[in-house]
Amino acid sequence: MSDDGEMASVMGFSGFGKKARTFDLEAIFEQTRRTAIERSQLVLEGRQKDVHMEPQGESSRSAKSSVPAPRAKATAATCRTQESGGSSSDSGSDSDSDSELIGPPPPLQNTSQSGDDEPGSLTRAPGSTAHSDDDDDDDDDGEAQDDDDDDNPVRKIPDSHEITLQHGTKTVSALALDPSGARLVTGGLDYDVRFWDFAGMDQALQAFRSLQPCECHPITALQYSTTGDVILVVSGNAQAKVLDRDGFNVMECVKGDQYIVDMAKTKGHTAMLNSGCWHPKMKEEFMTCSNDGTVRTWDLKSEKTHKSVFKPRSFQGKKVVPTSCTYSRDGKLIAAGCQDGTIQIWDRNLSVHTKFHCRQAHAPGSDTSCLSFSYDGRTLASRGGDDTLKMWDIRSFKKPVNVAAGLCNYFTMTDCCFSPDDRLLVTGTSVKKDGGNGKLVFFDRVSFQRVYEIEVTNASVVRCLWHPKLNQIMVGTSNGLAKVYYDPAKSHRGAKLCVVKSQRKERQAETLTQDYIITPHALPMFREARQRSTRKQLEKDRLDPRKSHKPEPPVSGPGRGGRVAAHGGTLSSFIVKNIALDKTDDSNPRQAILRHAKEASDNPYWVAPAYKQTQPVPMFAEESESDEEAEKEPEWKKRKI
């Protein structure tokens, strides 16, 4: 043993050399059976008391559940004491070995040999059985309800809270949200584009920038690129613009030659734009459609000319105007809705012939305001100017899958979009002035029933956007409001960032106690002497002839005092005045010269005195008969000077 002790001290084992504990399994099972029988009897007694005392069900259960707990603990402690005693007597080891557990653990307390009792009653305290069953039922009901919520797409609509952004007083005709959901851009018929930063706003909800990128042209479409670094601005002019995140100009498309008949030969659009969007996969390509009857794709790096041209045609082959355009989700297809009611779809790489063509998609003469592809890419939704919303299957494009009518549409840019889970279709309705509230209507994609609607405001709902990352709905109205609907539990970031920030207090500007006007002549050396009394200054001005001179009134009539009456300020009146004053007749130049000859000879003043001694006597030629005959000649024979 001494060698073992030294070895244990060297190796650091406290129980080195001890024998493993042994257990009497029959004694343990017998003790467990007795404990189970006692618990079963207590459970039966508790149930009988619950039957007699129903009004006091909850209080009696709580009282009974506290009774057997100490007993169970006592029996467990007794079992552990007997086990430790038996094991110590059998093994014959030291007293400190009882505190250590060596070998397999003892069996659990819930094993029972009684087959008459319920198996669940052995693991629960008496009196808590019914309550535990109720909890299980509640959990099952909760799970079933959660499953129902998952199956019901209406439960996922985030409309419990809303914030209102004041864009202006005219229609919000364009909305755009960057892919991360940090910034919102709104454009309107008032030519303004406003930038809103959710992380930088407080409860005042003020835009951090407002500009007019297209001068006096209404904004018809806005969209961020797939990377979120640039914004496409489509307005009422023929040139689309691309701005960066801060609103500075990056690119402006070239304008085409409006005198060229073939629109494919021009470098750009020649009429106002209707819509535009970015390519979903290529960050440098975007598309626009115009009233010149073309759909053009552009490259961000080459602004001098377009990339490709798509020309919609009617059944007779005539030019039609596209009012809306969009890419498919994979970017391989280009769709355009036209004024003749058709929806035409091309392959992006083949611009000549259409791949899909539906000639009577909407009523002819109405503007198809929006086209939107579903996230799976198989379904196309179209919002028409004929107050309808239609859903199309790309694989069979002849007839619509579902149609919803009675949705008023007074605007050429009314939106429709799919929910992030692709199970709902959303659009807005238009109303006349004081004609009710504009609504945001939700349709089930499968049944196409109107499952939900939100009354937005007492104006038309024009734009709607459901961001998949934020799970928030942005709405633009015809009274200049941009509303954001969100749910604190279902939405992320976005509007939740700005509503929690308190409004900043305005800093009061420091006001001066006295109003001093500081000028360069405010120094004492340049300062004019301040008059103590205005009466003395008036007396001095009275003595000054210039200051006290009364201005002459305008002359009316023929004129007096050497002043001629004014005849107007025009050139014609001045010429007429001078003609009336000039009484000389210079028709005969000889007579005009001799008229002053006698006066010059009698009173020489300028030249004659200097040559008085040497100057000969001037002699003038007398009139001859030839001159008289020349005067008698007819006018057409006279020499023209």
SULPEDA-V993480 format. One record per residue. RES is the residue in three letters. NEAR is the number of other ideal C-beta (glycine too) atoms within 8 Angstrom. Layout:
# SULPEDA-V993480
<<RES:NEAR> <RES:NEAR>>
This chain:
# SULPEDA-V993480
<<MET:5> <SER:5> <ASP:6> <ASP:9> <GLY:8> <GLU:8> <MET:9> <ALA:12> <SER:7> <VAL:6> <MET:7> <GLY:5> <PHE:6> <SER:4> <GLY:8> <PHE:9> <GLY:6> <LYS:9> <LYS:5> <ALA:6> <ARG:11> <THR:8> <PHE:11> <ASP:9> <LEU:6> <GLU:6> <ALA:10> <ILE:13> <PHE:11> <GLU:8> <GLN:11> <THR:14> <ARG:11> <ARG:8> <THR:12> <ALA:13> <ILE:9> <GLU:10> <ARG:13> <SER:13> <GLN:8> <LEU:12> <VAL:12> <LEU:8> <GLU:9> <GLY:11> <ARG:8> <GLN:8> <LYS:10> <ASP:13> <VAL:7> <HIS:6> <MET:9> <GLU:7> <PRO:4> <GLN:7> <GLY:9> <GLU:6> <SER:7> <SER:12> <ARG:13> <SER:9> <ALA:9> <LYS:12> <SER:12> <SER:6> <VAL:11> <PRO:12> <ALA:9> <PRO:7> <ARG:10> <ALA:11> <LYS:8> <ALA:8> <THR:10> <ALA:9> <ALA:8> <THR:9> <CYS:14> <ARG:9> <THR:8> <GLN:10> <GLU:13> <SER:9> <GLY:8> <GLY:11> <SER:12> <SER:12> <SER:7> <ASP:8> <SER:10> <GLY:5> <SER:8> <ASP:5> <SER:5> <ASP:6> <SER:13> <ASP:8> <SER:4> <GLU:7> <LEU:5> <ILE:8> <GLY:7> <PRO:4> <PRO:4> <PRO:8> <PRO:7> <LEU:4> <GLN:7> <ASN:6> <THR:8> <SER:10> <GLN:8> <SER:9> <GLY:4> <ASP:4> <ASP:11> <GLU:5> <PRO:6> <GLY:7> <SER:11> <LEU:12> <THR:5> <ARG:9> <ALA:8> <PRO:14> <GLY:15> <SER:10> <THR:11> <ALA:8> <HIS:9> <SER:9> <ASP:8> <ASP:8> <ASP:8> <ASP:8> <ASP:8> <ASP:8> <ASP:8> <ASP:8> <ASP:8> <GLY:8> <GLU:8> <ALA:8> <GLN:8> <ASP:8> <ASP:8> <ASP:8> <ASP:8> <ASP:6> <ASP:5> <ASN:7> <PRO:11> <VAL:9> <ARG:6> <LYS:9> <ILE:11> <PRO:12> <ASP:8> <SER:6> <HIS:9> <GLU:8> <ILE:11> <THR:8> <LEU:13> <GLN:7> <HIS:13> <GLY:9> <THR:5> <LYS:7> <THR:13> <VAL:17> <SER:14> <ALA:16> <LEU:16> <ALA:12> <LEU:12> <ASP:10> <PRO:8> <SER:6> <GLY:13> <ALA:8> <ARG:10> <LEU:13> <VAL:15> <THR:16> <GLY:15> <GLY:16> <LEU:8> <ASP:9> <TYR:11> <ASP:12> <VAL:15> <ARG:11> <PHE:13> <TRP:14> <ASP:9> <PHE:14> <ALA:7> <GLY:5> <MET:13> <ASP:9> <GLN:8> <ALA:7> <LEU:11> <GLN:5> <ALA:9> <PHE:8> <ARG:8> <SER:7> <LEU:7> <GLN:8> <PRO:11> <CYS:12> <GLU:6> <CYS:5> <HIS:10> <PRO:10> <ILE:17> <THR:13> <ALA:14> <LEU:14> <GLN:10> <TYR:12> <SER:12> <THR:9> <THR:7> <GLY:9> <ASP:6> <VAL:12> <ILE:13> <LEU:16> <VAL:15> <VAL:14> <SER:13> <GLY:8> <ASN:8> <ALA:12> <GLN:10> <ALA:14> <LYS:13> <VAL:13> <LEU:12> <ASP:9> <ARG:9> <ASP:6> <GLY:10> <PHE:6> <ASN:8> <VAL:8> <MET:8> <GLU:9> <CYS:13> <VAL:10> <LYS:8> <GLY:13> <ASP:7> <GLN:6> <TYR:3> <ILE:9> <VAL:3> <ASP:6> <MET:13> <ALA:7> <LYS:5> <THR:10> <LYS:8> <GLY:13> <HIS:14> <THR:12> <ALA:8> <MET:9> <LEU:17> <ASN:14> <SER:14> <GLY:13> <CYS:11> <TRP:13> <HIS:12> <PRO:9> <LYS:6> <MET:6> <LYS:9> <GLU:6> <GLU:12> <PHE:14> <MET:15> <THR:15> <CYS:15> <SER:15> <ASN:8> <ASP:10> <GLY:11> <THR:13> <VAL:14> <ARG:15> <THR:14> <TRP:14> <ASP:8> <LEU:12> <LYS:5> <SER:7> <GLU:9> <LYS:5> <THR:7> <HIS:10> <LYS:9> <SER:7> <VAL:10> <PHE:12> <LYS:11> <PRO:14> <ARG:7> <SER:10> <PHE:4> <GLN:4> <GLY:5> <LYS:6> <LYS:8> <VAL:12> <VAL:10> <PRO:17> <THR:13> <SER:14> <CYS:16> <THR:10> <TYR:14> <SER:12> <ARG:10> <ASP:8> <GLY:11> <LYS:6> <LEU:13> <ILE:15> <ALA:14> <ALA:15> <GLY:17> <CYS:14> <GLN:12> <ASP:8> <GLY:15> <THR:14> <ILE:17> <GLN:11> <ILE:13> <TRP:12> <ASP:8> <ARG:10> <ASN:4> <LEU:8> <SER:8> <VAL:3> <HIS:5> <THR:7> <LYS:8> <PHE:9> <HIS:9> <CYS:10> <ARG:7> <GLN:7> <ALA:14> <HIS:15> <ALA:8> <PRO:8> <GLY:6> <SER:11> <ASP:8> <THR:18> <SER:15> <CYS:14> <LEU:15> <SER:12> <PHE:13> <SER:13> <TYR:8> <ASP:7> <GLY:10> <ARG:7> <THR:14> <LEU:13> <ALA:17> <SER:17> <ARG:15> <GLY:17> <GLY:11> <ASP:9> <ASP:9> <THR:11> <LEU:14> <LYS:13> <MET:15> <TRP:14> <ASP:10> <ILE:11> <ARG:5> <SER:5> <PHE:10> <LYS:4> <LYS:4> <PRO:8> <VAL:8> <ASN:8> <VAL:9> <ALA:11> <ALA:6> <GLY:5> <LEU:12> <CYS:8> <ASN:13> <TYR:6> <PHE:12> <THR:8> <MET:13> <THR:15> <ASP:15> <CYS:13> <CYS:12> <PHE:14> <SER:14> <PRO:9> <ASP:7> <ASP:9> <ARG:8> <LEU:14> <LEU:15> <VAL:14> <THR:16> <GLY:16> <THR:12> <SER:14> <VAL:12> <LYS:6> <LYS:4> <ASP:4> <GLY:5> <GLY:5> <ASN:8> <GLY:17> <LYS:11> <LEU:14> <VAL:12> <PHE:14> <PHE:15> <ASP:12> <ARG:12> <VAL:5> <SER:4> <PHE:12> <GLN:6> <ARG:8> <VAL:9> <TYR:8> <GLU:8> <ILE:8> <GLU:7> <VAL:13> <THR:10> <ASN:8> <ALA:11> <SER:13> <VAL:17> <VAL:15> <ARG:15> <CYS:16> <LEU:12> <TRP:12> <HIS:13> <PRO:6> <LYS:8> <LEU:12> <ASN:13> <GLN:14> <ILE:15> <MET:16> <VAL:15> <GLY:16> <THR:17> <SER:12> <ASN:9> <GLY:13> <LEU:13> <ALA:15> <LYS:13> <VAL:14> <TYR:12> <TYR:17> <ASP:10> <PRO:8> <ALA:4> <LYS:7> <SER:14> <HIS:8> <ARG:9> <GLY:13> <ALA:12> <LYS:11> <LEU:11> <CYS:13> <VAL:9> <VAL:5> <LYS:9> <SER:5> <GLN:7> <ARG:6> <LYS:4> <GLU:4> <ARG:4> <GLN:4> <ALA:4> <GLU:4> <THR:4> <LEU:6> <THR:3> <GLN:4> <ASP:4> <TYR:5> <ILE:5> <ILE:4> <THR:5> <PRO:4> <HIS:7> <ALA:8> <LEU:6> <PRO:4> <MET:4> <PHE:7> <ARG:8> <GLU:4> <ALA:4> <ARG:4> <GLN:7> <ARG:4> <SER:6> <THR:6> <ARG:6> <LYS:9> <GLN:9> <LEU:8> <GLU:8> <LYS:8> <ASP:9> <ARG:8> <LEU:6> <ASP:8> <PRO:5> <ARG:5> <LYS:7> <SER:9> <HIS:6> <LYS:4> <PRO:4> <GLU:5> <PRO:4> <PRO:5> <VAL:10> <SER:4> <GLY:6> <PRO:4> <GLY:8> <ARG:7> <GLY:4> <GLY:3> <ARG:8> <VAL:6> <ALA:9> <ALA:7> <HIS:7> <GLY:6> <GLY:4> <THR:6> <LEU:5> <SER:6> <SER:10> <PHE:10> <ILE:8> <VAL:9> <LYS:10> <ASN:8> <ILE:7> <ALA:6> <LEU:6> <ASP:6> <LYS:4> <THR:5> <ASP:6> <ASP:6> <SER:3> <ASN:7> <PRO:6> <ARG:6> <GLN:7> <ALA:10> <ILE:8> <LEU:8> <ARG:6> <HIS:7> <ALA:9> <LYS:6> <GLU:7> <ALA:9> <SER:7> <ASP:6> <ASN:5> <PRO:10> <TYR:5> <TRP:5> <VAL:6> <ALA:11> <PRO:8> <ALA:5> <TYR:8> <LYS:8> <GLN:4> <THR:4> <GLN:7> <PRO:3> <VAL:4> <PRO:4> <MET:4> <PHE:6> <ALA:5> <GLU:4> <GLU:5> <SER:7> <GLU:5> <SER:6> <ASP:8> <GLU:9> <GLU:8> <ALA:8> <GLU:6> <LYS:5> <GLU:8> <PRO:5> <GLU:5> <TRP:4> <LYS:5> <LYS:8> <ARG:3> <LYS:3> <ILE:2>>
